[in-house]
Amino acid sequence: QCGGDLHAQVVTAPTGVGLRLGVTGAAPRALALLVIGAPQQAPVQLPGSQCLLPVERRVVLYEVTTLTGSARFAFRVPPVLPITFDCQAVILARTPTGPVATSTDVVRLTGV
């Protein structure tokens, strides 16, 4: 991780299983992209930083971080077993020297 922390919680509701993810410690008022997919064979270095993106993009959700650098995401997990996927947030922020992309740690969901 080099641009915040990603936390996950699996929740069960009458409509099925869902996943809540929260980003903390990111740049304030920045664009947070939640990248969902499988592990990449070779992680991609993000522009403007030494941060890496090891998740191969299949789905991307977005939010704007708060003034304290947090963001929240939630979605239902498809009832397909077995299932394994990774989630990582990429934070796109403006700095005095130009745009910078940083990333959180990776959270892996595995269901059998």
C-alpha positions, 0 to 999 in steps of 0.5 A: 500500500502506498496511498491509503488503506482498504478495509472490507466487510462481508455482510449478509442480507435477505437479498444475498451476500454483499461486500462493504469496502472502505478507504482511509488515509487517502488524499482528500477530495480525490477520485477513488477508483475501486478496481475489481478483478484477478491478480495481474501477472505483472503489476502496473506502476501508477503514474506520478508515484512508485505505487503498483496496481497488481489487480487486473481490471474487470470492473471499476467503481468510483467515489470522491474521497472526503475531506479526511481522505475516506471513501466507501463502496458497497456491492452484492457478490454474485451467488457463484461458487467458487468465487475469488476476486481482488479489490484495490483502490487507486487514488487520483489526486492533484498536487502542486507538481501535477496529477499523482496516482497512488494505491491501497493494499489489496483485499481478496475475497474467496468463497467456496 
